[in-house]
Amino acid sequence: MSNAAAVALAGTRGLIPGDGDLGSAFYFISRMTIAPTDSPGMSAWRKKLFVTMARNASDPAEYFRLPEGRTVSMSGRVEL
C-alpha cells in the first residue's frame, strides 16, 4: 500500500481530522547529524562505521517522495 493510499484510507475511516486532502498537507521530518567524539563507551572503529552509515542513509523527504514546498525539515546534532 502506498503512502497516499494509506492516508486516504485513514481519512475515510475518520482517523484524520479535516477532509484528509493530501494536496494541502504539510510534512515534518527530522534529520540528525552524528559526530564522533573521543568519549568512552564505544570503540573508535565502531563510531566511524556508525557515522558513515548514518551519513549514507537516504534523505527521508526523497525516500517518501514528499513535496518540497510542503515539507519542513528539522535537524539536530548528536555527539557519539
C-alpha positions as CSV (number, residue, x, y, z in Angstrom):
1,M,0.0,0.0,0.0
2,S,1.4,3.4,-1.0
3,N,1.7,6.3,1.5
4,A,-1.1,8.2,-0.3
5,A,-3.4,5.2,-0.2
6,A,-2.7,4.7,3.5
7,V,-3.5,8.3,4.2
8,A,-6.7,8.2,2.0
9,L,-7.8,5.1,3.9
10,A,-7.2,6.7,7.3
11,G,-9.3,9.7,6.1
12,T,-12.2,7.6,5.0
13,R,-12.2,5.9,8.5
14,G,-12.2,9.2,10.3
15,L,-8.7,8.9,11.7
16,I,-7.6,12.2,10.2
17,P,-9.3,15.5,11.2
18,G,-10.5,17.7,8.4
19,D,-11.0,16.5,4.9
20,G,-7.8,14.5,4.6
21,D,-6.7,16.3,1.5
22,L,-3.1,15.4,0.7
23,G,-2.8,18.4,-1.6
24,S,-2.8,20.8,1.4
25,A,-0.9,18.6,3.9
26,F,2.4,19.6,5.4
27,Y,5.0,17.1,6.3
28,F,7.5,17.4,9.2
29,I,10.7,15.3,9.2
30,S,13.8,15.2,11.2
31,R,17.4,14.6,10.3
32,M,20.2,14.0,12.8
33,T,23.9,14.7,12.2
34,I,26.0,12.3,14.2
35,A,29.5,13.4,15.2
36,P,32.1,11.0,16.7
37,T,33.9,12.2,19.8
38,D,36.7,10.8,22.0
39,S,34.3,9.9,24.8
40,P,34.4,6.3,26.1
41,G,31.7,3.8,25.6
42,M,32.2,2.6,22.0
43,S,35.4,1.7,20.2
44,A,36.6,4.2,17.6
45,W,36.2,1.9,14.6
46,R,32.5,1.3,15.6
47,K,31.9,5.0,15.9
48,K,33.4,5.7,12.5
49,L,31.3,2.9,10.9
50,F,28.1,4.1,12.6
51,V,28.7,7.7,11.5
52,T,29.5,6.6,7.9
53,M,26.3,4.5,7.8
54,A,24.2,7.4,9.1
55,R,25.7,9.8,6.5
56,N,24.9,7.4,3.7
57,A,21.3,7.0,4.8
58,S,18.8,8.3,2.3
59,D,17.0,11.6,2.7
60,P,13.6,10.9,4.3
61,A,11.9,13.5,2.0
62,E,13.2,11.8,-1.1
63,Y,12.5,8.3,0.2
64,F,8.9,9.1,0.9
65,R,8.6,11.4,-2.2
66,L,7.4,14.4,-0.2
67,P,6.7,17.7,-1.9
68,E,9.5,20.2,-1.4
69,G,7.2,23.2,-0.9
70,R,5.2,21.5,1.9
71,T,8.0,19.6,3.8
72,V,9.5,21.1,6.9
73,S,12.9,19.6,7.8
74,M,14.3,19.9,11.3
75,S,17.8,18.9,12.1
76,G,20.0,18.3,15.2
77,R,23.4,17.2,16.2
78,V,24.2,14.2,18.3
79,E,27.7,13.6,19.7
80,L,28.6,10.0,20.0
